[in-house]
Amino acid sequence: MRRELKYTLRLLDHLKAITKKYFSIENSFISDFDDAGAYGNYIRDIIFDEPSYADLTPEQRYLHDLANIITPVLSAYRIKRRIPLLRYRTRKITASAILEECGQRIGMDAFHFKERISLFGASANALIEDQHCRRHSQTEIARLIRNFNHANLRLLKYRNFVVHGPKNRTDEFANLRWLELAGIFLHDDLWHEYNNEFDNARSEWRTMSINLIQSMEATIAAAQLLNENNIERRILSFSKSSTC
């Protein structure tokens, strides 16, 4: 995991450094911000307990959206590890259901990651006062999203099939479902064809999940570099005390 999610894990360190430098905690029972428990409570309250966006300051929205980039990466990583372990379930009308669910999940993860990068870009741009710098940041975020879309076009199209329906869209698992029915209602020997098709689909979706994580990692690395440059050049206008 540490090797595959190198940039995702590095982003967590970046998040902690930003939080410690630019954010303060008002809760009187917390005396030492360096304490791991105190930091964990802060992140939980701002990010993982999902507060209303309307209740967050612009700085807190920026922190919230930066941290939430990682959540679809972890979800996709779990699916990537699960797919190779899937096995045939012949003579069952739901024989390919688990593989299909994995495909739907990583399609949604790809879409959610793209949207979270967009949200982070918007919340970061809200802290950039200089119009030229803001336009540059918007252009860079748009470029990251465009590259990510290109690398995962098939996954994103399948997500659209799942969400919006089959009109002019491809059902990636139609052949597997047809072979399930054929094996049950036509001839038992057709399960051999199903097994071959399942092998091919499992290998294909494993490759797509690997490529998805690699493109997520590349996007995270580029987004963090953009953020670090903006902070170093003092482009982001943090208030003197961004509190929780």
MOJO-V219905 format. One line per field, one symbol per residue. psi: psi as a letter, one per 30 degrees, with the letter a starting at -180 (. if undefined). A space follows every 50 residues. Layout:
psi=???
This chain:
psi=eeeehefeeeeeeeeeeeeeefklkfkffjfjffkeeeeeeeeeeedfgi lkeffkleeeeeeeeeefefefeeeeeeeefeeffklkilgkfhegeeee eeeeefeeeeeeeeeeeeeeeeeeffgjekeeeeeeeeeeeeeeeeeeee fheeeeeeeeeeeflfjglkjfgeeeeeeeeeeefdkffffeeeeeeeee eeeefeeeeeeeeeeeeeeeeeeeeeeeeeeeghekiklejjl.
